[in-house]
Amino acid sequence: AAQDQTPDEQTASQGVLDAASELIERAQRKLTQAKRPDETNSRQLRAESRAMCTDAHRRLLKLTDEIKTKLAALPKMIDPRKDQTLFQQRETWRTNYLVAQVLASSAQELTHATVTV
């Protein structure tokens, strides 16, 4: 029963990854615009960029916690010849976990970059 939900959950986690990635890209564009010497709205753009990064970071931390729980619930040893579906699901969860961690780190780094020095 729990395995039946996994593909939908993986699709949902991919949706979170895609949304967070889009937020980070938009935040980067706003920050780039804010750094232009002729930009008069720099403070506002930095604040918007920071808010996007914070939102993406929050979503990604929640996702990594959820994936970590799901991975912990899986058997430690999965024979890919005997249970290819479960093996593939675990590999997808692992990949999504790593991608979420990298994106969370990017969001955090970009958040720091929005602070004017």
Buried (B, 14 or more C-beta within 10 A) or exposed (E): EEEEEBEEBBEEBBEBBEBBBEBBBBBBEBBEBBEEEEBEEBEEBBBBBBBBBBBBBEBBBEBBEBBEEBEEEBEEEBEEEEBEEBBBBBEBBEBBBEBBBEBBEBBBEBBEBBEEE
